[in-house]
Amino acid sequence: MIISNMDNIETPIYGNLYMGIDCSSKAIHSVWIDEQERLIAQCKWGSKKKNFEERFLDFGLDFWESLSKIKVILNEKVTVQAAVEAAIYIQNPKATIAIASVSGLARFTCFVNGFDCEFIDNTKWKRDILGKGNASKVEIKEFAIDKWGDEKFPEQDFADAACIALCKKRRNENDRT
């Protein structure tokens, strides 16, 4: 299942786009922002299959195929800078391995499509964007709603991905100065 508003981009985009990616064992959420920190698009690749191995192949392949199509939609004047939230350690080793697999797939798919991509630790992006490395889900969503509007975040993972994109964008700017 793919949910995307990437096809609804109305104005031509030039320069840099920043993609934040939040991964779980059930889905990949991405949010794209431009150089003015406007939310450009949100995409979700997920699966409702019960078994992780089947889900992973289902939404992983969709992500792979979609990113190559998105690259074609964007013209050659657009540079994509991406950040994937690094897999977090969970008490359950099986869940930790599943999320690490999804995060690795997301980063590799970005590289294959020519997108600069890095892992970013959740405490790092939370500290850089919210000023607090242990910010709660509520605080993250409140920040995202204040910045981009309430209707933009039907799921928490989109708010996380938006903040990850914003962190990548601001880190990229700081590296240039």
Contacts in CASP RR format, 6 or more apart in sequence:
PFRMAT RR
TARGET T0000
AUTHOR 0000-0000-0000
METHOD contacts of the structure
MODEL  1
MIISNMDNIETPIYGNLYMGIDCSSKAIHSVWIDEQERLIAQCKWGSKKK
NFEERFLDFGLDFWESLSKIKVILNEKVTVQAAVEAAIYIQNPKATIAIA
SVSGLARFTCFVNGFDCEFIDNTKWKRDILGKGNASKVEIKEFAIDKWGD
EKFPEQDFADAACIALCKKRRNENDRT
1 44 0 8 1.000
1 45 0 8 1.000
1 46 0 8 1.000
1 47 0 8 1.000
1 48 0 8 1.000
1 59 0 8 1.000
1 62 0 8 1.000
2 43 0 8 1.000
2 44 0 8 1.000
2 45 0 8 1.000
2 46 0 8 1.000
2 62 0 8 1.000
2 66 0 8 1.000
3 42 0 8 1.000
3 43 0 8 1.000
3 44 0 8 1.000
4 41 0 8 1.000
4 42 0 8 1.000
4 43 0 8 1.000
4 44 0 8 1.000
4 66 0 8 1.000
5 41 0 8 1.000
5 42 0 8 1.000
5 43 0 8 1.000
6 32 0 8 1.000
6 41 0 8 1.000
6 43 0 8 1.000
6 70 0 8 1.000
6 73 0 8 1.000
7 73 0 8 1.000
8 41 0 8 1.000
9 40 0 8 1.000
9 41 0 8 1.000
9 73 0 8 1.000
12 75 0 8 1.000
13 34 0 8 1.000
13 40 0 8 1.000
13 74 0 8 1.000
13 75 0 8 1.000
13 78 0 8 1.000
14 75 0 8 1.000
14 77 0 8 1.000
14 78 0 8 1.000
15 35 0 8 1.000
15 77 0 8 1.000
15 78 0 8 1.000
15 79 0 8 1.000
16 34 0 8 1.000
16 35 0 8 1.000
16 78 0 8 1.000
16 79 0 8 1.000
16 80 0 8 1.000
16 81 0 8 1.000
16 169 0 8 1.000
16 172 0 8 1.000
17 32 0 8 1.000
17 33 0 8 1.000
17 34 0 8 1.000
17 40 0 8 1.000
17 74 0 8 1.000
17 78 0 8 1.000
17 79 0 8 1.000
17 80 0 8 1.000
17 81 0 8 1.000
18 32 0 8 1.000
18 33 0 8 1.000
18 34 0 8 1.000
18 80 0 8 1.000
18 81 0 8 1.000
18 82 0 8 1.000
18 83 0 8 1.000
18 165 0 8 1.000
18 166 0 8 1.000
18 168 0 8 1.000
18 169 0 8 1.000
18 172 0 8 1.000
19 30 0 8 1.000
19 31 0 8 1.000
19 32 0 8 1.000
19 80 0 8 1.000
19 81 0 8 1.000
19 82 0 8 1.000
19 83 0 8 1.000
19 110 0 8 1.000
19 115 0 8 1.000
19 165 0 8 1.000
19 168 0 8 1.000
20 30 0 8 1.000
20 31 0 8 1.000
20 32 0 8 1.000
20 82 0 8 1.000
20 83 0 8 1.000
20 84 0 8 1.000
20 85 0 8 1.000
20 161 0 8 1.000
20 162 0 8 1.000
20 164 0 8 1.000
20 165 0 8 1.000
20 168 0 8 1.000
21 28 0 8 1.000
21 29 0 8 1.000
21 30 0 8 1.000
21 82 0 8 1.000
21 83 0 8 1.000
21 84 0 8 1.000
21 85 0 8 1.000
21 103 0 8 1.000
21 106 0 8 1.000
21 110 0 8 1.000
21 161 0 8 1.000
21 164 0 8 1.000
22 28 0 8 1.000
22 29 0 8 1.000
22 30 0 8 1.000
22 85 0 8 1.000
22 157 0 8 1.000
22 158 0 8 1.000
22 160 0 8 1.000
22 161 0 8 1.000
22 164 0 8 1.000
23 29 0 8 1.000
23 84 0 8 1.000
23 85 0 8 1.000
23 87 0 8 1.000
23 99 0 8 1.000
23 102 0 8 1.000
23 103 0 8 1.000
23 106 0 8 1.000
24 99 0 8 1.000
24 102 0 8 1.000
24 157 0 8 1.000
25 52 0 8 1.000
25 55 0 8 1.000
25 56 0 8 1.000
25 95 0 8 1.000
25 98 0 8 1.000
25 99 0 8 1.000
25 102 0 8 1.000
26 46 0 8 1.000
26 47 0 8 1.000
26 55 0 8 1.000
26 59 0 8 1.000
27 44 0 8 1.000
27 45 0 8 1.000
27 46 0 8 1.000
27 47 0 8 1.000
27 59 0 8 1.000
27 157 0 8 1.000
28 44 0 8 1.000
28 45 0 8 1.000
28 46 0 8 1.000
28 59 0 8 1.000
28 60 0 8 1.000
28 63 0 8 1.000
28 102 0 8 1.000
28 106 0 8 1.000
29 42 0 8 1.000
29 43 0 8 1.000
29 44 0 8 1.000
29 155 0 8 1.000
29 157 0 8 1.000
29 158 0 8 1.000
29 160 0 8 1.000
29 161 0 8 1.000
30 42 0 8 1.000
30 43 0 8 1.000
30 44 0 8 1.000
30 161 0 8 1.000
31 39 0 8 1.000
31 41 0 8 1.000
31 42 0 8 1.000
31 43 0 8 1.000
31 158 0 8 1.000
31 161 0 8 1.000
31 162 0 8 1.000
31 164 0 8 1.000
31 165 0 8 1.000
32 39 0 8 1.000
32 40 0 8 1.000
32 41 0 8 1.000
32 42 0 8 1.000
32 43 0 8 1.000
32 165 0 8 1.000
33 39 0 8 1.000
33 40 0 8 1.000
33 162 0 8 1.000
33 165 0 8 1.000
33 166 0 8 1.000
33 169 0 8 1.000
34 40 0 8 1.000
35 169 0 8 1.000
37 147 0 8 1.000
37 166 0 8 1.000
37 169 0 8 1.000
39 148 0 8 1.000
39 152 0 8 1.000
39 162 0 8 1.000
42 152 0 8 1.000
42 158 0 8 1.000
42 161 0 8 1.000
42 162 0 8 1.000
43 66 0 8 1.000
43 70 0 8 1.000
44 155 0 8 1.000
44 157 0 8 1.000
44 158 0 8 1.000
45 59 0 8 1.000
45 60 0 8 1.000
45 62 0 8 1.000
45 63 0 8 1.000
45 66 0 8 1.000
46 55 0 8 1.000
46 58 0 8 1.000
46 59 0 8 1.000
46 62 0 8 1.000
47 54 0 8 1.000
47 55 0 8 1.000
47 58 0 8 1.000
47 59 0 8 1.000
48 55 0 8 1.000
49 55 0 8 1.000
49 58 0 8 1.000
52 98 0 8 1.000
56 98 0 8 1.000
56 101 0 8 1.000
56 102 0 8 1.000
56 105 0 8 1.000
60 102 0 8 1.000
60 105 0 8 1.000
63 105 0 8 1.000
63 106 0 8 1.000
63 109 0 8 1.000
64 105 0 8 1.000
64 109 0 8 1.000
67 109 0 8 1.000
67 110 0 8 1.000
67 113 0 8 1.000
67 115 0 8 1.000
68 113 0 8 1.000
70 113 0 8 1.000
71 80 0 8 1.000
71 113 0 8 1.000
71 114 0 8 1.000
71 115 0 8 1.000
74 80 0 8 1.000
79 116 0 8 1.000
80 110 0 8 1.000
80 113 0 8 1.000
80 114 0 8 1.000
80 115 0 8 1.000
80 116 0 8 1.000
81 115 0 8 1.000
81 116 0 8 1.000
81 117 0 8 1.000
81 168 0 8 1.000
81 169 0 8 1.000
81 172 0 8 1.000
82 107 0 8 1.000
82 110 0 8 1.000
82 115 0 8 1.000
82 116 0 8 1.000
82 117 0 8 1.000
82 118 0 8 1.000
82 168 0 8 1.000
83 117 0 8 1.000
83 118 0 8 1.000
83 119 0 8 1.000
83 120 0 8 1.000
83 125 0 8 1.000
83 164 0 8 1.000
83 165 0 8 1.000
83 167 0 8 1.000
83 168 0 8 1.000
83 171 0 8 1.000
84 103 0 8 1.000
84 104 0 8 1.000
84 106 0 8 1.000
84 107 0 8 1.000
84 110 0 8 1.000
84 117 0 8 1.000
84 118 0 8 1.000
84 119 0 8 1.000
84 120 0 8 1.000
84 164 0 8 1.000
85 103 0 8 1.000
85 119 0 8 1.000
85 120 0 8 1.000
85 121 0 8 1.000
85 122 0 8 1.000
85 125 0 8 1.000
85 160 0 8 1.000
85 164 0 8 1.000
86 103 0 8 1.000
86 119 0 8 1.000
86 120 0 8 1.000
86 121 0 8 1.000
86 122 0 8 1.000
87 96 0 8 1.000
87 99 0 8 1.000
87 100 0 8 1.000
87 102 0 8 1.000
87 103 0 8 1.000
87 104 0 8 1.000
88 96 0 8 1.000
88 99 0 8 1.000
88 122 0 8 1.000
89 96 0 8 1.000
90 96 0 8 1.000
90 99 0 8 1.000
103 119 0 8 1.000
107 117 0 8 1.000
107 118 0 8 1.000
107 119 0 8 1.000
110 116 0 8 1.000
110 117 0 8 1.000
111 117 0 8 1.000
118 168 0 8 1.000
120 164 0 8 1.000
120 167 0 8 1.000
120 168 0 8 1.000
122 133 0 8 1.000
123 133 0 8 1.000
123 134 0 8 1.000
124 133 0 8 1.000
124 167 0 8 1.000
125 163 0 8 1.000
125 164 0 8 1.000
125 167 0 8 1.000
126 132 0 8 1.000
126 133 0 8 1.000
126 134 0 8 1.000
126 135 0 8 1.000
126 140 0 8 1.000
126 163 0 8 1.000
127 133 0 8 1.000
128 167 0 8 1.000
128 170 0 8 1.000
128 171 0 8 1.000
129 143 0 8 1.000
129 163 0 8 1.000
129 166 0 8 1.000
129 167 0 8 1.000
129 170 0 8 1.000
130 139 0 8 1.000
130 140 0 8 1.000
130 143 0 8 1.000
130 163 0 8 1.000
132 139 0 8 1.000
135 143 0 8 1.000
137 156 0 8 1.000
140 156 0 8 1.000
140 159 0 8 1.000
140 160 0 8 1.000
140 163 0 8 1.000
141 153 0 8 1.000
141 156 0 8 1.000
141 159 0 8 1.000
143 159 0 8 1.000
143 163 0 8 1.000
144 152 0 8 1.000
144 153 0 8 1.000
144 158 0 8 1.000
144 159 0 8 1.000
144 162 0 8 1.000
144 163 0 8 1.000
145 152 0 8 1.000
145 153 0 8 1.000
145 159 0 8 1.000
147 162 0 8 1.000
147 166 0 8 1.000
148 162 0 8 1.000
152 158 0 8 1.000
152 162 0 8 1.000
153 159 0 8 1.000
153 162 0 8 1.000
END
